Amino acid sequence: MSIPFMKIPEYDLTLSNNVKVKYRPFLVKEEKVLLMAIENDIESEMIDTLIGTVQTCMITQVDVQKLPVYDFEWLWLNIRSKSIGEVVDLKLKCPDDETQVVDYTFNIDNVKPDFNKKIDTNVKFSENYGVIMKIPTVREVANKKTIIDLSVNLMKDCIAQIYNGDEIFETKDVEPKELDQFIENLTMPQFKKIRAYFEQLPIISHTIVYKNPKSGVEHKMLLQGASDFFQLPSYTKA
């Protein structure tokens, strides 16, 4: 007689643009891989493991690497919540004295993206001149480490088209050096307009506010993006 296995629960989730998906929680075998990636503390390995885990947990047929980064982060947050609980107990060190530790209970379910934001992908430099942007994926964002990566290089990755009057240039058909020159020759007002496009995108973030009980000094810690939420402890204490 074979050992009985419990049916793994499945959950529904609504992503941006009212896209419906179905997923399951991750299992012990998958959490072991996640914990190993955290212990190794190699960011590229953590991102690969995170993407692989989310993909494995999908019931709906979807390539999670092609999802908008905020949809991916929202998926991961929900998978984590259904897998090991929505409440996380953290131990936070107070930066003002580097010795006092504060207990803080954080509820993942309190983090929700604003999918009602209207995203305008058309960035106009003038009436007939501008660029059409695409929404970055988790892979495109995760590969960016420096300030230059997160500004210039992410910008370059996310320009889908350049238009000038009736002329439209698909960036996938443009030589990389030529696209580099286009970015480098933007004026600062044009550069700021593209940067403003990224600032309008929904974001998964949560600010933890806590106080040193001895000094009374208040501290803030920002959790933002898949990497930060990925490293929240799986068990009761950090």
Helices and strands as residue ranges (DSSP letters): E 11-14, G 16-18, E 20-23, H 28-40, H 43-56, G 64-66, H 69-84, E 87-93, E 101-107, G 108-110, E 122-126, E 129-133, H 138-142, H 147-148, I 149-153, H 154-158, E 159-164, E 167-170, G 171-173, H 176-184, H 188-199, E 205-211, E 218-224, H 225-230
